[in-house]
Amino acid sequence: MDFRSSDTVVGPHHADLLPATAATAVKVVIVGGFGVGKTTLVGSVSEIRPLTTEETMTQAGAGIDDTAGVERKTSTTVAMDFGRISISDELVLYVFGTPGQERFWFLWNGLFEGALGAVVLVDTRRLEVSFDVIGRLEDRGVPFVVAANTFPESPAYPTEELRAALDLPPEVPIVACDARTRESSRDVLMALMRYLYHLSAPAVH
């Protein structure tokens, strides 16, 4: 795990301090199947040193974790990832990434407590790993956007084909994403915030 320890408690790094102008903090969650890039997205977008709970994959997960399509993956999130990004001087997002393996999904209950919305990160080479994730969000009534992460040789589907394949209602936003870049990951979070604002705005009759 990416924890740093010292015999002397020196307090938070200056860069990790919450901006003095911050007036509103919003919790959002990044979800998706195993190996779709959740840890990468949290790490790329966070303005503070991200907290990760990645562990080396061992034989204990053999036959349990579905590694089809991500056979080269050597580590996995076992609890959560955490980062923070300031959207404006007043608005701060706390970003939590969930584990991808189904055996760790019991942690979702705590991670989703107080969250306003979620980003479903998908790999278009392995859309099937996203079906159960989306179903769980729909069962919980959690608003979400879908971000199609860019991988080498990823097929680029038209938005409506992707919507049909994931069985998404027409109002759920779908955006393209490169989880490795801060700008692209920030755009995904902004798409979620715009969607949440749209849902909260009073209907015009």
C-alpha positions, 0 to 999 in steps of 0.5 A: 500500500502507498502509505508513508510512515515516519517516527516524527509526525510533521503534519500534512504537506503544504500542497495537500492542505485544503484551499482556504477559499473552499466553501463546498466539498462534493464526494464522487466515486469512480467505479468500473470493472477490473483493470479499466483504469480507475487508479490511473484516473484518480492519480492523474486528476488529483492535485494532492498526492493520491492515496492508493491501496494497490497490492501485488496480485498473487495466486490467491486471486487465481480462478477468482478474479477475471483477468481476461484482456488484462493478463499483464496487470500485476497489481490491484486496488484492495480497498480504495483510491483517494484524491482531491481536485479543486474545480473552482476557488470554492468547489472541491471534489473528493474522488474515491476509486473503488476496487474492480474485483467483485470479491471486494464490492462489499466495500461499496457500501461505505465508499458510496455513503454521502456520494452525490454521483459516480463515473463508470469507467469502461474499456471498450475492449471488455464492455461486459465487465461493466454490466454488473457495475452499472446494474448496481448503480441503477439499483442504488439510484446513484446518478452516473456518467459513463467514460470510455477510457482509451487503451491501445487498440480499443475499438471506437464505437459511436456513442449510440452504439455504446449506449445500446451495448450498455443498455443506458437510458438516453439521458445518461452522458457518455464521454471519451476519456484518456485516464492518463491525462489530467485534462481528460480526467478533469473533463470527465468529472466536469461532465458528471458535475454538469449532469448532477446540476441538470438533475437538480435544476427545477423543471421548466414548464 
